[in-house]
């Protein structure tokens, strides 16, 4: 099985590669800059639902960050993505937006699972997802964690 890789910095030229299922595109160095917004791509142009766009607009998110603009289209096509980006670049929304867009509210079963290494991160991710599904009735998120 071939693993997909994303945003891996090459030693030559300081460029990134986004690879999913063998497709490869070169990405410029600025894709890893913290919180950098991609002003060429809008959330509307990513084909998101009206409910998702309303939630994003209400929270003041006008443009996706670079990792969001590059990863969301692949996730929306049900493709696997492995992405690496610094803290604060919008990774949670990069995987959370497509996950919520794919959820069928009529299906009562578990449709998504996110594993986080710490309780704090699990709670943070759950809070962020709740922002995203504000206008999508029938979707719920539960944060489960263990430990001493």
C-alpha positions in Angstrom: 0.0 0.0 0.0 1.4 3.3 -1.0 1.1 6.1 1.6 0.1 9.5 0.6 2.2 12.4 1.8 1.5 16.1 1.9 3.5 19.3 2.7 6.8 17.5 3.0 9.7 19.9 2.6 12.3 18.8 0.1 15.9 19.6 0.8 16.4 21.2 -2.6 14.6 24.4 -3.3 12.6 24.5 0.0 9.4 23.4 -1.8 6.6 21.2 -0.6 4.9 18.4 -2.4 1.2 17.4 -2.0 0.7 13.8 -3.0 -2.6 11.9 -2.8 -3.0 8.6 -4.6 0.0 9.2 -6.8 -1.0 12.7 -7.9 1.6 15.3 -7.1 1.6 19.1 -7.2 4.4 21.4 -6.2 3.5 23.9 -3.5 5.5 27.0 -2.7 7.3 27.6 0.6 4.6 30.0 1.9 2.2 27.0 2.4 3.7 26.4 5.8 3.7 30.0 7.1 1.6 30.2 10.3 -2.0 31.2 9.6 -1.3 32.5 6.1 -4.6 33.0 4.2 -4.9 32.0 0.6 -6.6 35.1 -0.9 -6.9 33.4 -4.3 -9.3 30.7 -2.9 -12.5 31.4 -1.0 -14.6 28.9 1.0 -17.3 29.4 -1.6 -15.0 28.3 -4.4 -14.4 25.1 -2.5 -18.0 24.0 -3.0 -19.1 24.0 0.6 -22.7 23.9 1.7 -24.6 27.1 2.5 -24.9 25.9 6.2 -21.1 25.6 6.4 -20.5 28.9 4.7 -22.9 30.6 7.1 -21.1 29.1 10.1 -17.7 30.2 8.8 -18.9 33.7 8.0 -20.5 34.1 11.4 -17.1 33.3 13.0 -15.3 35.7 10.8 -13.5 33.3 8.5 -13.5 34.9 5.1 -10.7 33.0 3.4 -9.2 29.6 4.0 -5.6 29.2 5.1 -3.2 27.6 2.7 -3.5 24.1 4.2 -7.3 24.4 4.2 -7.4 25.5 0.5 -5.1 22.7 -0.5 -6.4 19.8 1.6 -10.2 20.4 1.6 -10.7 19.6 -2.1 -9.0 16.3 -1.7 -11.0 15.4 1.4 -14.2 16.4 -0.3 -13.4 13.8 -3.0 -13.0 11.1 -0.3 -9.2 11.0 -0.8 -6.7 10.2 1.9 -4.4 13.1 2.9 -1.5 13.2 5.3 -0.7 16.8 6.1 2.0 18.4 8.2 1.8 22.1 9.2 2.7 24.2 12.2 0.4 25.1 15.0 -2.1 27.7 14.2 -2.4 27.1 10.4 -5.9 25.7 10.5 -5.5 22.0 10.4 -8.6 21.2 12.4 -10.8 23.0 9.9 -8.9 21.4 7.0 -10.1 18.0 8.1 -13.2 19.0 10.1 -15.0 20.9 7.3 -15.0 18.0 4.8 -15.8 15.5 7.6 -18.9 17.5 8.5 -19.9 18.0 4.9 -19.9 14.2 4.4 -22.0 13.4 7.4 -25.6 12.3 6.7 -27.8 13.6 9.6 -30.4 10.9 8.9 -27.8 8.2 9.8 -27.7 7.8 13.5 -24.5 5.7 13.5 -21.0 6.9 14.1 -19.8 8.5 10.8 -16.5 10.1 11.9 -13.7 9.4 14.4 -10.8 11.7 15.3 -8.0 10.5 17.6 -6.1 13.1 19.5 -3.0 12.5 21.7 -4.1 14.6 24.6 -7.4 15.3 26.5 -6.9 19.1 25.9 -6.5 18.7 22.2 -9.5 16.4 22.0 -11.7 19.0 23.8 -10.3 21.8 21.5 -11.1 19.8 18.4 -14.6 19.0 19.6 -15.3 22.7 20.3 -14.1 23.7 16.9 -16.3 21.1 15.2 -19.3 22.4 17.1 -18.7 25.8 15.4 -18.7 24.2 12.0 -22.0 22.2 12.3 -24.0 25.0 14.0 -26.4 25.2 11.0 -26.5 21.5 10.2 -29.3 20.0 12.3 -28.9 16.4 13.4 -25.1 16.4 13.7 -23.5 15.8 17.1 -19.9 15.6 18.3 -18.9 13.8 21.5 -15.5 14.1 23.2 -14.4 10.9 24.9 -11.1 10.6 26.7 -9.5 8.4 29.3 -6.6 8.4 31.7 -5.9 8.7 35.4 
